[in-house]
Amino acid sequence: MSRRPALLRGGVLAVVAFAAFAPSLWAGFTADDFTLFHTVHHYAGLDWAFGRNDAGEAGAAGHFYRPLWVLWNAGLFKLFRDSEVALHAASLALFALVAVEVWALARRLIGPEAAWVAGLAFALYPRHGESVAWISGNTDLAGVALLLASLLCLLTHWPVGVRVVSSTVLAAAAALTKEISFVLPVLAFLVLYLAPRDDRATNRRLRLAAPLAMIAALVGVLVARIVVIGGLGGYSDYPWTPFRVVGAAASYVLAASSPPQLELTREPLFAIVPALVLTALAWRVWALHRRGERDRLRIVVLGAVWFAIGLLPVLNLAVDLNNANGERLLFLSSIGLALAFAALVELNRIWLLGVAGVIALGLCLSSAQNWVVAGQTAERVARQAIAIAPKSSELILLTSPESYRTAHVYPSGGMDQAVAYFGRPDLRTGFCLPMEIRFQRTNQVRVMRRADGTWDAKSTWNAPFDFPVLRHPSPLGSECGYDRGSGSHWPPGLGLRGRAFPHPTHRRPVEFAFFDGRNVVRALEGASPSGANP
């Protein structure tokens, strides 16, 4: 393919990727975005970024070490301040760049026509909502953009030394942006082994020199990470156990083969969708094997192994199959899915690919729209909490909006940074029972205080409570715990009854309130206001 058609395809692919999640331009701010604002507002130069964790905390504070991600966002905020549209546009542009990189990588591995399908499959993959439509998800976008650039350097026709040095520098930058990039040496070896582009001697030198150089650079990044944040960091609340690893792996396979809009644990019947998808994939692999199409099968193997490698660092975390929390962890692995998909499908079935693309586009737009509603909900909840809570008090939300369908609202233990952003830095908050908002309705929740100071809560299927599947419920924060109380354990992960165990730790007046499915309502000592719908 000549340069002009190739550039045209790359431009069209970038437009498609940008348009697929375009509603997120108006998505507003949710969840960790407010913590990110706090971090970049305190940014004080390169030394500051490289000497702290991703939340701007110094002194072995744990969590994550992502200084280049902090620098990226500090630059965005310097340019655009807190303009919602501009910040989301930057994420969409970065996603478009990643989609073009996937296409460019696929061109070198599977040829121009199949690469075009792989690029479109990646751009229209509905599971990218959390990475693209959420401002804080741009850590996945930036990290993977650098990771792909590193691999693309290896597949150029530059001298071997130049390729090794450039790919190693980009590998270190990727690891300083997102820790998933520590798998890059394995991916580099895999690509060079399964899809060689040079003569045998050059390939042998690259397979040895590139991964080793990357490993040396990444060891340096790892040492810096341990020194600065006081250890490996990460999600320390999720231990590595065999049961959790198997459960998490199963959740990724189910999530990867189904759209995020399906609530697989609430409606187990929907599991027929990933079952049919996996059956179709197995049938296509068998068909290629029978026809002896080894080159295409080699790319399928490359995609499958890429998918598995991308998940290795995160197998202590499962994807929530009801609200899509954690689907961002599939972002790197989805590149392998795109490569495998392009090798499995028949490229001459244009009408079938077109129908699949239209359906995928609709799912992407729907996912992005959920983030718009989630952003509106996050702002409304923060402002209503501010209106209820007296000055210098603590507000305990007995029920809190964790998500709106497939989008975050407030999944952590409070919203201190959010209420500070909206003008109340004096207010402290704590959350108890997390809720998944499916349909925004008022009066969906009833709460009642028990004699021992705990609170019972009831809800409806418009806004069920969210409970962990692979572990016992643990407090969202220091101010409150929760469990199912007398509620049923079916379906997994959701329930209509729960119990909150508030234990405020701040020495200040305490107000109790709850989220009723749409609004924040002050909690009465006896029961919820009349008219509440149990």
Buried (B, 14 or more C-beta within 10 A) or exposed (E): BEEEEBEEBBEBBBEBBBBBBBBBBBBBBBBBBBBBBBBBEEBEEEEBBBBBBBBBEEEEBBBBBBBBBBBBBBEBBEEBEBEBEBBBBBBBEBBBBBBBBBBBBBBBBBBEEBBBBBBBBBBBBBBBBBBBBBBBBBBBBBBBBBBBBBBBBBBEEBEBEEBBBBBBBBBBBBBBBBBBBBBBBBBBBBBBEBBBBBEEEBBEBBBEBBBBBBBEBBEEBBEBBBEBBBEEBBEEEBEEEEEBBEBBBEBBBBBBBBBBBBBBBBEEEBBEBBEEBBEEBEEBBEEBEEEEBEEBBBBBBBBBBBBBBBBBBBBBBBBBBBBBBBBBBBBBBBBBBBBBBBBBBEEEEEEEBEEBBEEBBBBBBBBBBBBBBBBBBBBBBBBBBBEBBEEEBBBBBBBBBBBBBBBBBBBBBBBBBBBBBBEBEEBBBBBBBBBBBBEBBEBBBBBBBEEEEBBBBBBBEBBBBBBBBBBEBEBBBEBBBBBBBEBEEEBBBBBBBBBBBBEBEEEEEBBBBBBBBBBBBBBEEEEBEEEBBE
